[in-house]
């Protein structure tokens, strides 16, 4: 029995990997008390090799601290890092797209030095050729159906955005942080358009006191892509690769003009839905044949849901507080969240966090980590979750307790998986016995279609239709099917 096969070749997302890397930085003896510490990470290289993904980058640590004379100071240091993630699936022909974020920072003192350790989280997507083999012809009766396959087209580009705004008089900028919120991903003809904003958080000296504020800097990025078309689905990530802040103060007017300049790296993936005319079932007219089925899977994205929610409540504190403390600034707003399925539906469960800087009765400062839990209902399928925390404020109504409020911008990007079941081969069995009768009458099962009926009769669908032109499908109960067989006359 002759069998012909065909191979589909496309390009798509093959696998997603996650890993963590610890990066450490040392600061000198001048640091007496650490108030806040942040870490901005940028990947400089990602390479797929046999059995592993190698990656490297730079982590920029920024600390605000108090020295022995209780002066508030700042310091920055950069640390390069490199590591690898082992996985047997990896091979050099794959392309890796990676996003890095700082998940946690710990501070410890050893002797005269202070060490800041950042735990970096990496989400790595591997793209490459995706192939599957399917039956194309031969000595068989074939059922052909269009099956859907998602293919991917990678795009990337750099962009810049800036903003200028006026604030009250500032003595010095101590620390800044940038968080990207991607609010719109739209495919247009030949272009992937990305829109969103970068939330720039600023911690500054205002005279002898500390102050914190934030600014949303909008951006719009257009990435050329031949595969982009209206209605196509896409995913993207935007990272801040460099941030420059400049303050021009006018002490006489008590005003300060702040200029923010941001360099952005945008990486996107446009998904195309391709239809393959594949064989989904087969049988032989002459032999007992068993089709061999295989599954072809391809990954992409669906719709993105955006939810804005105001949250408030009592915070968990990293250290005690009382009414002798003066609340000065809330800085380094961030969130951890995940999609959770409950009996009531799907919710985004997480914690909004920030650093609260207070001044004690003796004039010294210290930083307290705030954690405000939240639960927000959302309507989505399996999705990746990102959360932007805005406008977090804190107050002490009762001694020892901090109440906080914040606005959350939640984005749920739905994951999509397309699965196609098709015939990749056929196992030949015994020769079928030849029917002696010239005419046979069958009573098929109710609900059968033309293909199911032809397969059970071991006749081509065209032959069954020609013999029974009046029959309607699906088969109704009690219908009869007539099969004619040509007989040679001796």
Secondary structure, 3 states (H helix, E strand, C coil): CCEEEEEEEEEEEEEEEEEEEEEEEEECCCCCEEEEEEEEEEEEEEEEECCEEEEEEEEEEEEEEECCCCCEEEEEEEEEEEEEEECCCCCCCCEEEEEEEEEEEEEEEECCEEEEEEEEEEEEEEEEEEEEEEEEEECCEEEEEEEEEEEEEEEEEEEEEEEEEEEECCCEEEEEEEEEEEEEEEEECCEEEEEEEEEEEEEEEECCEEEEEEEEEEEEEEEECCCCCCCCEEEEEEEEEEEEEEEEEECCCCEEEEEEEEEEEEEEEEEEEEEEEEEEEEECCCEEEEEEEEEEEEEEEEEEEEEEEEEEEECEECCCCCCCCEEEEEEEEEEEEEEEEECCEEEEEEEEEEEEEEECCCCCEEEEEEEEEEEEECCCCCEEEEEEEEEEEEECCCCCCCEEEEEEEEEEEEEEEEEEEEEEEEEEEEECCCCCCCEEEECCCCCCCHHHHHHHHCCCHHHHHHHCCCCCCCCCCCCCEEEECCCCCC
